Amino acid sequence: MTGGHARIVERHGVRRFLEDHRFHSAPLAAVRHRLEREPCDMVEFHCLLMRTDVVSRLGPLDERLKSALENPDLCMSVRAAGGRVYFEPAAVVTYLPPPPLAPSDRPYFELRWSDEWNRASLRHFQDKWQLPANDPNLRRQLKAWTWWRRRALAAPGSMLARALESRFGISLAWWPHAVEARTGRGRPGREEVGYHD
């Protein structure tokens, strides 16, 4: 996540939400020379430093965004209040999303990314920012959240894992290596597994 866009645009009287992440999934080594400290529309909560006076002015995070859209909502709220959002390339964080999920994390993950919470978050965001129910960018995001939940909950070899691989070309064959990297158990000599969001 190297900053990105999150804004409302109006075309022919119709409001649309636009969001994109700059250099999404690009290896850091390939883009590092293009990164500089600069204002941007949005950053994600995986690595966020926020001034306490901004929190005091805006209030707490919107609790009706139960599972999604909290990043763009906060950043758009900051900008709407006259603040600025910056990308800082010196701040580097490694983020290892699931899978795998620890069994103890599974119930919360299933709730956090449930269709019910995703749809409720989407509806609230649409109402809050006066977006139409048929906004195609938000509909695509809803599909992505469903994919994200299924990917994290699927086990290699399961019917769902096979369906993900055949439909989207997503292989979970690396799953055992991820467990190995996090737990230290597995084949000797394997020291690191690379991931990027």
C-alpha positions in Angstrom: 0.0 0.0 0.0 1.8 3.1 -1.2 -1.1 5.5 -0.9 -4.0 5.7 -3.4 -7.2 7.4 -4.4 -10.4 7.4 -2.5 -12.9 10.1 -3.6 -16.4 10.8 -4.9 -16.7 12.0 -8.4 -19.8 13.3 -10.1 -20.4 12.6 -13.8 -23.6 13.6 -15.6 -25.3 14.2 -12.2 -24.4 10.7 -10.8 -22.0 10.3 -7.9 -19.5 7.5 -7.9 -16.9 6.2 -5.5 -13.4 5.7 -6.9 -10.7 3.9 -5.0 -7.4 2.5 -6.1 -4.2 1.6 -4.5 -1.1 2.8 -6.1 1.4 0.1 -7.2 -1.0 -2.6 -5.8 0.8 -5.9 -5.5 4.0 -4.6 -7.0 7.2 -5.8 -5.2 8.7 -2.9 -3.2 12.1 -3.3 -4.8 10.5 -2.6 -8.2 8.8 0.7 -7.2 10.9 2.1 -4.3 12.7 4.6 -6.6 9.3 6.1 -7.5 8.1 6.6 -3.9 8.4 9.9 -2.1 6.6 11.6 0.8 3.5 13.3 -0.7 -0.1 14.0 -0.1 -2.5 11.3 -1.2 -6.2 10.5 -0.9 -5.9 7.4 1.2 -3.8 5.1 3.3 -4.7 1.9 5.1 -4.9 1.1 8.8 -2.1 -1.5 8.5 0.3 1.3 9.0 -1.3 4.6 10.0 -0.1 7.4 12.3 -2.7 10.0 13.0 -2.5 13.2 15.0 -4.6 13.2 18.2 -6.1 16.6 17.4 -7.6 15.2 14.3 -9.3 12.4 16.3 -10.5 15.1 18.7 -12.0 17.1 15.9 -13.5 14.3 13.9 -14.5 12.0 16.8 -14.1 8.3 16.9 -14.1 6.0 13.9 -17.5 5.3 12.4 -18.7 2.1 14.2 -21.4 1.4 11.5 -18.6 0.5 9.1 -18.3 -2.9 10.7 -16.0 -4.7 8.2 -15.0 -2.5 5.3 -14.5 1.0 3.9 -13.2 2.4 7.2 -9.9 3.4 5.5 -11.5 5.6 2.7 -14.1 6.9 5.1 -11.6 8.2 7.6 -9.3 9.7 4.9 -12.2 11.3 3.1 -13.5 12.7 6.4 -10.0 14.2 7.2 -9.8 15.8 3.8 -13.4 17.1 4.0 -12.5 18.8 7.3 -9.6 20.5 5.6 -6.9 18.1 6.7 -4.3 16.3 4.6 -3.3 12.6 4.2 0.3 11.8 3.4 2.1 8.8 2.2 5.5 8.3 3.9 7.9 5.9 2.1 10.2 5.6 5.1 7.5 3.8 7.0 7.7 0.2 5.9 5.5 -2.5 7.4 5.2 -6.2 6.6 1.5 -7.3 6.6 0.8 -11.1 6.5 -2.9 -11.6 5.8 -4.5 -15.0 6.1 -4.6 -17.7 5.2 -3.8 -19.5 7.3 -6.1 -18.7 10.2 -5.5 -20.0 13.6 -8.5 -22.0 14.8 -9.1 -19.5 17.6 -9.3 -16.6 15.1 -11.8 -18.3 12.8 -15.1 -17.3 14.6 -14.1 -13.7 14.7 -12.9 -13.7 11.1 -16.1 -15.3 9.9 -18.1 -12.5 11.7 -15.8 -9.7 10.7 -16.0 -10.5 7.0 -19.5 -11.9 7.0 -21.9 -11.1 4.1 -24.2 -9.4 6.7 -21.5 -7.1 8.0 -20.1 -6.4 4.6 -23.5 -5.4 3.2 -24.3 -3.3 6.3 -21.0 -1.5 5.9 -21.6 -0.9 2.2 -25.1 0.4 2.8 -24.0 2.8 5.5 -21.1 4.1 3.4 -23.5 4.7 0.5 -25.9 6.6 2.7 -23.2 8.6 4.5 -21.6 9.7 1.2 -24.8 9.9 -0.8 -23.9 7.3 -3.3 -26.4 5.3 -5.4 -27.1 1.7 -4.5 -25.9 0.6 -7.9 -22.4 2.2 -7.7 -20.4 -0.3 -9.8 -17.1 0.3 -7.9 -18.7 -0.5 -4.5 -20.4 -3.6 -6.1 -16.9 -4.8 -7.2 -15.6 -4.3 -3.7 -18.4 -6.4 -2.2 -17.4 -9.2 -4.5 -13.8 -8.8 -3.5 -14.6 -8.9 0.2 -16.5 -12.2 -0.4 -13.5 -13.6 -2.3 -11.2 -12.5 0.5 -13.3 -14.3 3.2 -13.5 -17.5 1.1 -9.8 -17.5 0.3 -8.9 -17.1 4.0 -11.3 -19.8 5.1 -10.5 -22.3 2.4 -8.2 -25.2 3.1 -5.9 -26.6 0.4 -7.5 -29.6 -1.3 -11.1 -28.5 -0.3 -13.8 -28.1 -2.9 -13.7 -24.3 -2.3 -9.9 -24.2 -2.8 -10.2 -26.1 -6.0 -13.0 -23.8 -7.2 -11.0 -20.7 -6.4 -8.1 -22.2 -8.4 -10.2 -23.1 -11.4 -12.3 -19.9 -11.4 -9.8 -17.3 -10.5 -6.4 -19.0 -11.0 -5.7 -18.7 -7.3 -3.6 -21.5 -5.8 -3.4 -22.3 -2.1 -0.6 -24.7 -2.6 1.7 -22.3 -0.7 -0.5 -22.6 2.4 1.8 -25.1 4.2 4.8 -22.8 3.6 2.9 -19.9 5.2 2.3 -22.0 8.3 5.9 -23.1 8.3 7.1 -19.5 8.1 4.9 -18.3 10.9 5.4 -21.3 13.3 9.0 -22.2 12.5 7.9 -25.8 11.9 8.4 -27.5 8.6 11.3 -28.2 6.2 14.7 -27.4 7.6 16.4 -24.5 5.9 13.3 -22.6 4.8 13.7 -19.2 6.4 11.3 -16.9 4.7 8.2 -16.8 2.6 7.4 -13.6 0.6 4.0 -12.1 0.5 2.6 -8.8 -0.6 -1.0 -7.5 -0.4 
